[in-house]
């Protein structure tokens, strides 16, 4: 091989490596890898029954949160300041 081909290959590989590093740094700074629950849920709920149970639990949490919010609003509406 000639020297010019080797220099060209080194230059192109350095450029591609730098682009990859820049892309990785951008992804980390913008939070592309911040969804840790996605990976932990995949390992915890690896079969269909566990996944269905997780969905039921999530619905219960949402219903409970909604109920608590309704109770809080009801208490605020029934509030009477002392005379």
C-alpha distance (Angstrom), angle and dihedral (degrees) to the residues before:
residue distance angle dihedral
X1 . . .
X2 3.70 . .
X3 3.76 124.6 .
X4 3.81 94.2 -115.8
X5 3.82 92.1 58.5
X6 3.81 91.9 51.1
X7 3.81 91.8 48.0
X8 3.81 90.1 49.0
X9 3.82 91.8 49.6
X10 3.82 91.8 49.1
X11 3.81 91.1 48.5
X12 3.80 94.3 48.9
X13 3.81 93.4 45.8
X14 3.82 90.8 48.8
X15 3.80 90.6 50.5
X16 3.82 92.4 48.9
X17 3.80 91.3 47.3
X18 3.80 91.1 50.6
X19 3.82 90.9 49.7
X20 3.79 90.2 50.8
X21 3.81 91.7 49.5
X22 3.80 91.5 48.3
X23 3.81 89.7 50.3
X24 3.80 91.6 50.2
X25 3.81 92.9 48.7
X26 3.82 90.4 48.5
X27 3.81 91.5 50.2
X28 3.80 92.6 50.2
X29 3.81 93.3 47.2
X30 3.81 93.9 49.0
X31 3.81 93.1 49.0
X32 3.79 99.5 -111.5
X33 3.82 91.1 146.6
X34 3.82 98.2 44.1
X35 3.83 97.2 101.2
X36 3.80 97.6 97.4
X37 3.80 93.5 155.1
X38 3.79 90.8 65.1
X39 3.78 91.7 64.2
X40 3.79 96.8 39.0
X41 3.81 91.9 48.6
X42 3.79 89.8 51.5
X43 3.79 90.9 57.6
X44 3.81 96.5 40.3
X45 3.80 96.7 47.0
X46 3.78 102.5 38.9
X47 3.80 98.5 146.5
X48 3.80 132.2 52.4
X49 3.81 97.8 -107.5
X50 3.79 92.5 53.2
X51 3.78 90.7 48.0
X52 3.81 92.0 50.9
X53 3.80 89.9 48.7
X54 3.80 90.0 51.4
X55 3.80 90.4 52.1
X56 3.81 90.5 50.8
X57 3.81 90.9 49.8
X58 3.80 90.9 50.0
X59 3.81 91.1 51.0
X60 3.81 90.5 49.7
X61 3.80 90.1 51.6
X62 3.79 91.4 50.4
X63 3.82 92.3 47.6
X64 3.81 90.9 48.7
X65 3.79 91.2 48.8
X66 3.80 90.7 49.7
X67 3.82 91.4 48.3
X68 3.81 92.0 50.1
X69 3.79 90.4 49.5
X70 3.82 90.9 51.0
X71 3.81 90.5 49.6
X72 3.79 91.0 49.6
X73 3.80 91.6 51.1
X74 3.80 90.6 46.8
X75 3.82 91.0 52.3
X76 3.80 90.8 48.9
X77 3.80 91.5 51.2
X78 3.81 92.4 48.9
X79 3.79 94.0 47.9
X80 3.79 115.8 123.3
X81 3.77 119.6 -175.5
X82 3.80 116.2 -129.3
X83 3.82 116.7 -95.7
